[in-house]
Amino acid sequence: MTFRLTLTTTMIGLALVATPAMAKKKEAPTPDAAAAPVAPPLSPVVDADILHEPENVLLLDLSDGGRVAIRLMPQWAPHHVERIKTLASQGFYNGQIFHRVIDGFMAQTGDPTGTGQGGSQLPDLEAEFNSLPHLRGMVSMARTNEPNSANSQFFIVFYPRFSLDHKYTIFGRVISGMQYVDAIQRGEPPANPTKIVQASLASENKAPPVAAPAPLAAPAKITADQLSNSKSN
């Protein structure tokens, strides 16, 4: 009887000693969980040298004579950058107007109908929202209320608008010619809208289009009455 009691007590003691060790092992993180990578934060600073990776620099030659250079960032939104490059190479943006331009906010283009309701024949894109802020000069994709509805329209930010963050896909930033962006005609749509005369990639080495010369004013007609009424000193 004494033996049984001693044996039972010993077994209970061993069980109590083993319990914390078992619990500790169960709570320890697995190697896979401990090694889970953490995505580094994105920086809004971009390379401003057009000669660096020219295949990722979008050039917009505007109807006011200015050239805007935009650094495309595949690291931010690879599918959106690829869409912009594809459409620019097809000449899709040539002749399109900035149809929605709000002072202190942004200038929007990329709709062949000029109404804000159109797009390309390519399928809509899935959102690639990122952690970047909508700062001055950022270029972001326009969309409807549906997150995965971006297609061809994009906008350039005049002044910071942080309420757009994490809701619209930023894919690039202006690196030169922001003064021409500032000069884009305002309106929804503007009465005399600014146009994209030519959109190209810097790697294509396309020269800016030559502006058509202004028509010469017709010489004023002088009547016989004006000649007879002329005065000399």
Secondary structure, 3 states (H helix, E strand, C coil): CHHHHHHHHHHHHHHHHHHHHHHHHHHCCCHHHHCCCCCCCCCCCCCCCCCCCHHHEEEEEECCCCEEEEEECCCCCHHHHHHHHHHHHCCCCCCCECCEEECCCEEEECCCCCCCCCCCCCCCECCCCCCCCCCCCEEEECCCCCCCCECCCEEEECCCCHHHCCCCCEEEEEEECHHHHHCCCCECCCCCCCEEEEEEEHHHCCCCCCCCCCCCCCCCCCCHHHHHCCCCC
